[in-house]
Amino acid sequence: MGLLSWIILGGLAGWLASKVTGKDESMGIIANVIVGVVGAFLGGWLWQMLGGETDASLAEFDLASFLVAFGGAVLLLWVVKMFKRT
């Protein structure tokens, strides 16, 4: 996946994750992209640790890679929210 694909996938995953977690009002487009890209790395790493596909199929722009990125972004926002409360 190219850099532009990562930005698009990250932006979509980060935006949707911020909507789901209720953080959309406090985040801008740059934050959504960063959360989505970091969430994609986090989700991919966790997916492999749980025994998911380890081949290059998650490196493509498809539904599976979006779901992994979205799940990682939601997890990232949830962890950040936990630490900000204390």
Backbone torsions as a table, in degrees:
resi	resn	phi	psi	omega
1	MET	NA	135.3	-179.5
2	GLY	-80.4	173.4	-177.9
3	LEU	-60.8	-42.4	179.3
4	LEU	-63.4	-38.8	177.4
5	SER	-64.1	-40.1	178.0
6	TRP	-62.5	-42.0	-179.3
7	ILE	-66.1	-43.8	179.6
8	ILE	-64.9	-49.5	179.4
9	LEU	-61.7	-43.8	179.2
10	GLY	-63.6	-42.2	178.9
11	GLY	-62.5	-44.4	179.5
12	LEU	-66.3	-45.7	-179.3
13	ALA	-66.4	-42.2	179.4
14	GLY	-66.0	-41.2	179.3
15	TRP	-63.8	-47.5	-180.0
16	LEU	-64.7	-39.8	177.8
17	ALA	-64.1	-38.5	178.8
18	SER	-68.2	-32.6	175.3
19	LYS	-65.7	-45.1	-177.0
20	VAL	-66.5	-38.6	-176.5
21	THR	-89.4	-2.8	178.1
22	GLY	79.2	19.8	-178.6
23	LYS	-102.3	7.6	-172.2
24	ASP	-63.7	-35.6	-177.8
25	GLU	-66.3	-30.0	-175.7
26	SER	-95.8	1.6	-176.8
27	MET	-118.8	143.1	174.9
28	GLY	-101.8	-174.1	-176.8
29	ILE	-65.7	-38.4	179.7
30	ILE	-65.3	-43.5	178.4
31	ALA	-63.7	-38.7	177.8
32	ASN	-62.3	-43.1	179.3
33	VAL	-64.4	-45.1	-179.3
34	ILE	-62.8	-46.1	179.2
35	VAL	-61.8	-41.0	-179.8
36	GLY	-66.4	-42.2	-179.6
37	VAL	-69.7	-45.6	177.2
38	VAL	-63.9	-39.5	176.5
39	GLY	-63.2	-34.6	177.3
40	ALA	-65.1	-43.2	177.2
41	PHE	-64.4	-44.9	179.0
42	LEU	-62.7	-47.5	179.3
43	GLY	-62.8	-41.4	177.6
44	GLY	-63.7	-41.5	178.7
45	TRP	-64.1	-46.5	178.7
46	LEU	-64.1	-38.0	178.9
47	TRP	-60.2	-43.3	179.1
48	GLN	-69.1	-37.4	178.9
49	MET	-65.3	-31.4	179.7
50	LEU	-85.0	3.6	176.8
51	GLY	92.3	16.1	177.9
52	GLY	-72.5	-177.0	-179.3
53	GLU	-57.1	134.1	179.1
54	THR	-112.7	3.6	178.9
55	ASP	-84.5	-171.6	-173.8
56	ALA	-82.5	7.8	-176.9
57	SER	-66.3	-28.1	177.8
58	LEU	-80.5	-2.2	177.9
59	ALA	-88.1	2.6	179.5
60	GLU	-98.8	161.3	177.9
61	PHE	-88.7	91.8	-179.7
62	ASP	-146.2	-177.9	-176.6
63	LEU	-62.5	-40.8	-179.0
64	ALA	-62.4	-44.7	180.0
65	SER	-67.7	-35.1	177.0
66	PHE	-65.1	-43.4	-179.8
67	LEU	-64.3	-38.7	177.1
68	VAL	-65.5	-44.1	178.7
69	ALA	-64.1	-43.5	178.9
70	PHE	-61.9	-46.2	179.1
71	GLY	-61.5	-41.8	177.6
72	GLY	-66.0	-38.3	179.3
73	ALA	-67.2	-41.6	177.2
74	VAL	-62.9	-44.3	178.6
75	LEU	-61.8	-43.5	178.7
76	LEU	-60.8	-47.2	179.2
77	LEU	-65.1	-35.3	178.4
78	TRP	-66.0	-43.9	179.3
79	VAL	-65.3	-44.1	178.1
80	VAL	-60.9	-41.4	179.3
81	LYS	-63.1	-38.9	178.3
82	MET	-62.8	-43.4	-177.3
83	PHE	-74.5	-27.0	179.7
84	LYS	-75.8	-22.8	179.1
85	ARG	-68.6	-34.8	-174.5
86	THR	-90.1	NA	NA
